[in-house]
Amino acid sequence: MDLVDGLKAFVITAQTGSFTDAANRLGISNRLTSKYVAQLEDKIGARLLQRTTRQVGLTPQGEELLARAPALLAELDDLIGSVSEDAKGLTGLLRISAPVTFGEMYINEMLSRFAVQHPNLSIDLRLSDSHVDLAAEGFDIAFRIGKPDLNTLKVRKLGTITSVLIAGQSYLEQHGEPRSPDDLVHHTCILDTNMREANRWVFCKDGQESVFHPARNFTVNNARIAKDWAQNGLGIALCPSFVLQKYRDEENGNLVRLLSDYSMKTLPLCAAYLNGKVVPKKVRTLIDFAVQDFENSNLSACQMN
């Protein structure tokens, strides 16, 4: 048994609590994963995992090893990557998590541009509106809108995402255009429940803050659908600017930006990664690329009239 293979099998099994899940992550059989861990235990001379029919737990010796092994493996990967960089560039697997709509509309294209520069790097992108557990689920990096909650993560801010109030021209012709946040009480509202505080719309003007709590006339957990419903004349929606910036003017069709003399709350766009002494070079490189790519994309702006 290779010691590194044994450590990887142990770490992933301990993080997932399952030999089956670890085997899927490693791309090997369940039996081989268990064999690697058993051989590592023989080499160390101590039991690392408590095995039951339903789950796998850590012994005190396993807890001590798990506290140090991931950093050692990351440092080894970084060393090997640095040595081989001149010959092959970045190699290995990079597992990435991103929100569904933002991932579809921006992250996938950003990663395409990144992959062109690093053809030997394997990329595994998973889209989910849930905040994944990077350690337990084996992700290297997660792109998130809003500040991550976990203290175990490091965070690098890439930029900000603004929100825009919009409606279709057909809706405004029938119901009129609101001139202040107070007028919204007379209108049908479309809520994107993926937004934090989806039922709390905050408007600022001349240093004064106004808060409106929209009724749940239409609710959806997808910003692009909220934008489409507004465009179809169903009501007024609060959408992140990247959903509008993505489309050309003619594709946005009859959409009208409302209350443009009010500023809306902004949220940070962040790259979150595990808090350890060593950050793998492939993670650092992607984050640096994302910072510049986001700046060039101008997704924080909205040019609608």
C-alpha positions in Angstrom: 0.0 0.0 0.0 1.2 3.5 -0.8 1.1 5.6 2.4 -0.4 8.6 0.5 -3.3 6.4 -0.8 -3.9 5.1 2.7 -4.0 8.6 4.1 -6.4 9.8 1.4 -8.7 6.9 1.9 -8.7 7.4 5.7 -9.3 11.2 5.5 -12.2 11.0 3.0 -13.8 8.1 4.9 -13.5 10.0 8.1 -15.0 13.1 6.5 -17.9 11.4 4.8 -18.5 8.8 7.5 -18.8 6.1 4.9 -16.5 3.7 3.0 -19.0 3.8 0.1 -19.0 7.6 -0.2 -15.2 7.7 0.1 -14.8 5.0 -2.6 -17.1 7.1 -4.9 -15.0 10.2 -4.3 -11.7 8.3 -4.8 -12.9 6.5 -7.9 -12.0 3.1 -6.5 -14.0 0.2 -5.1 -15.5 0.1 -1.6 -13.4 -3.0 -0.8 -10.1 -1.3 -1.9 -10.9 1.8 0.2 -11.5 -0.4 3.3 -8.3 -2.3 2.5 -6.2 0.9 2.3 -7.5 2.1 5.7 -6.9 -1.3 7.3 -3.3 -1.4 5.9 -2.7 2.2 7.2 -3.9 1.1 10.7 -1.6 -1.9 10.6 1.3 0.4 9.6 0.5 2.8 12.4 -0.3 0.1 14.9 -3.5 1.6 16.1 -7.2 1.5 15.1 -8.3 4.8 13.5 -11.9 4.1 12.7 -14.8 2.5 14.6 -16.8 0.5 12.2 -20.5 -0.3 12.6 -23.1 -1.6 10.2 -24.5 1.9 9.7 -21.6 4.3 10.0 -18.0 4.9 10.6 -16.6 6.9 13.5 -13.2 8.1 14.7 -11.2 6.7 17.5 -9.0 9.1 19.6 -6.0 8.1 17.4 -8.1 8.7 14.3 -9.2 12.2 15.5 -5.5 13.1 16.1 -4.5 12.0 12.6 -7.5 13.7 10.9 -6.6 17.0 12.5 -3.2 16.9 10.7 -3.5 14.7 7.7 -5.6 16.9 5.3 -3.0 19.7 5.6 -0.2 17.3 5.0 -1.9 15.9 1.9 -2.7 19.4 0.6 1.0 20.5 1.1 2.1 17.4 -0.7 -0.2 18.1 -3.6 1.0 21.7 -3.7 4.6 20.6 -3.7 4.1 18.1 -6.5 2.1 20.6 -8.5 4.8 23.2 -8.1 7.5 20.8 -9.2 5.6 19.7 -12.3 4.1 23.1 -13.2 6.7 24.0 -15.8 6.2 20.7 -17.6 2.5 20.1 -17.3 0.8 23.1 -15.6 -1.9 22.5 -13.0 -3.0 18.9 -12.7 -5.4 16.9 -10.6 -9.1 17.4 -9.8 -10.7 20.6 -8.8 -14.2 20.2 -7.2 -16.3 23.4 -7.2 -19.7 24.3 -5.8 -21.8 27.2 -7.0 -25.5 28.4 -6.8 -27.7 27.1 -9.6 -28.6 30.2 -11.5 -25.3 32.1 -11.0 -23.5 28.9 -11.9 -25.5 28.5 -15.1 -25.2 32.1 -16.1 -21.6 33.0 -15.1 -19.5 30.4 -13.3 -19.7 27.8 -16.1 -18.4 30.3 -18.7 -15.7 31.6 -16.3 -14.5 28.0 -15.7 -14.4 27.5 -19.5 -12.0 30.4 -19.8 -10.0 29.1 -16.9 -9.8 25.5 -18.3 -8.4 26.8 -21.6 -5.4 28.1 -19.6 -5.0 24.8 -17.6 -5.9 21.9 -20.0 -4.4 19.2 -17.7 -6.7 20.2 -14.8 -9.9 18.2 -14.3 -12.9 20.2 -13.2 -16.0 18.9 -11.4 -18.7 21.6 -11.1 -21.7 20.9 -8.9 -24.6 23.4 -8.8 -26.7 23.6 -5.7 -28.6 26.4 -3.9 -27.8 24.7 -0.6 -24.6 25.6 1.2 -22.5 22.5 0.9 -20.1 21.2 3.5 -16.8 21.6 1.8 -14.9 19.2 4.0 -17.5 16.5 4.3 -18.5 16.6 0.6 -14.9 17.0 -0.8 -15.2 20.4 -2.4 -12.1 22.5 -2.9 -13.9 25.8 -3.4 -17.5 27.2 -3.2 -18.7 30.4 -4.9 -21.4 32.0 -2.8 -23.5 35.1 -2.9 -23.6 36.5 0.7 -21.2 36.0 3.5 -20.6 32.3 4.4 -21.8 31.4 7.9 -19.1 28.9 8.9 -16.0 30.0 10.8 -14.1 27.0 9.4 -13.9 28.6 6.0 -11.6 31.2 4.5 -13.3 33.7 2.3 -12.1 36.0 -0.5 -14.4 38.6 -1.8 -14.6 38.8 -5.6 -17.0 41.7 -5.9 -20.6 42.7 -5.1 -23.9 41.7 -6.5 -26.6 44.4 -6.6 -30.3 44.0 -6.9 -32.6 45.7 -9.4 -36.4 46.2 -9.2 -38.0 45.3 -12.5 -41.4 44.9 -14.2 -42.7 44.2 -17.7 -44.1 47.1 -19.8 -47.4 45.3 -20.1 -47.8 45.0 -16.3 -47.0 48.7 -15.9 -49.5 49.8 -18.6 -52.2 47.9 -16.6 -51.2 48.7 -13.0 -49.1 51.9 -13.2 -45.6 52.4 -12.1 -44.6 52.8 -8.4 -43.0 56.0 -7.5 -41.8 55.1 -4.0 -41.4 51.9 -2.0 -44.7 52.6 -0.2 -46.5 52.3 -3.6 -45.4 48.6 -3.8 -48.2 47.6 -1.4 -50.6 48.0 -4.3 -48.7 45.8 -6.7 -48.2 42.1 -7.3 -44.7 41.0 -6.2 -42.5 38.2 -7.3 -40.1 36.7 -4.7 -36.9 34.8 -5.3 -36.7 32.7 -2.2 -33.0 32.0 -2.8 -32.3 35.6 -1.8 -31.6 36.0 1.9 -34.4 38.0 3.5 -36.4 37.4 0.3 -39.5 39.1 2.0 -37.6 42.2 3.0 -36.8 44.6 0.3 -34.5 47.5 1.4 -34.4 50.8 -0.4 -32.0 53.7 0.3 -32.3 57.4 -0.7 -30.6 60.5 0.7 -29.3 58.4 3.6 -32.7 57.2 4.6 -33.7 53.5 4.5 -37.1 52.2 3.6 -38.1 48.6 4.1 -41.0 46.9 2.2 -42.3 43.4 3.0 -43.8 42.1 -0.2 -46.8 39.8 -0.1 -46.1 36.3 -1.5 -48.0 36.7 -4.7 -45.5 34.7 -6.8 -42.7 32.7 -5.2 -39.9 30.8 -6.9 -36.4 29.7 -6.0 -34.7 30.8 -9.2 -33.7 34.3 -10.1 -34.0 33.7 -13.9 -37.6 32.5 -13.6 -38.4 35.6 -11.4 -37.0 37.8 -14.2 -39.0 35.9 -16.8 -42.2 36.2 -14.8 -41.7 39.9 -14.5 -41.0 40.1 -18.3 -44.2 38.2 -18.9 -46.2 40.8 -17.0 -47.0 38.8 -13.9 -45.7 41.4 -11.4 -42.7 43.3 -10.0 -39.5 41.3 -9.2 -36.3 42.1 -7.3 -33.5 40.4 -9.3 -29.8 40.2 -9.0 -28.0 42.4 -11.5 -26.2 39.5 -13.2 -29.5 38.0 -14.4 -30.1 41.2 -16.4 -26.6 42.0 -17.3 -26.3 38.5 -19.0 -28.8 39.4 -21.6 -28.6 41.9 -24.4 -31.2 44.7 -24.4 -33.3 43.0 -27.0 -33.4 39.8 -25.0 -34.6 41.7 -21.9 -37.4 42.9 -24.2 -40.0 45.1 -22.5 -38.4 45.1 -19.0 -38.4 48.4 -17.1 -36.2 49.2 -14.2 -38.2 50.7 -11.3 -37.3 53.2 -8.5 -33.9 53.8 -10.1 -33.4 56.8 -7.9 -33.2 54.4 -4.9 -30.2 52.3 -4.2 -30.7 48.7 -3.3 -28.8 46.4 -0.9 -25.7 44.8 -2.2 -24.4 41.3 -1.4 -20.7 40.1 -1.6 -19.7 37.5 -4.1 -17.2 35.3 -2.3 -15.0 32.4 -2.9 -15.0 30.1 0.2 -12.4 27.4 0.8 -11.2 25.4 3.7 -9.3 27.1 6.5 -5.9 25.4 6.6 -2.2 26.3 6.7 -1.8 25.2 3.1 -4.0 26.3 0.3 -3.5 24.1 -2.8 -2.0 26.0 -5.8 -4.9 25.0 -8.0 -7.3 26.7 -5.5 -5.2 29.9 -5.3 -4.9 30.0 -9.0 -8.6 29.7 -9.6 -9.5 32.4 -7.0 -7.0 34.8 -8.5 -8.5 34.1 -12.0 -12.0 34.6 -10.7 -11.2 37.9 -9.1 -9.9 39.3 -12.4 -12.6 37.7 -14.5 -15.4 39.1 -12.3 -13.9 42.5 -12.5 -13.8 42.3 -16.3 -17.3 41.0 -16.5 -18.9 44.1 -14.9 -21.7 41.8 -13.5 -22.2 44.1 -10.5 -23.6 46.8 -12.8 -26.9 47.1 -14.6 -27.3 49.2 -17.6 -31.1 49.0 -18.0 -33.0 52.2 -18.5 
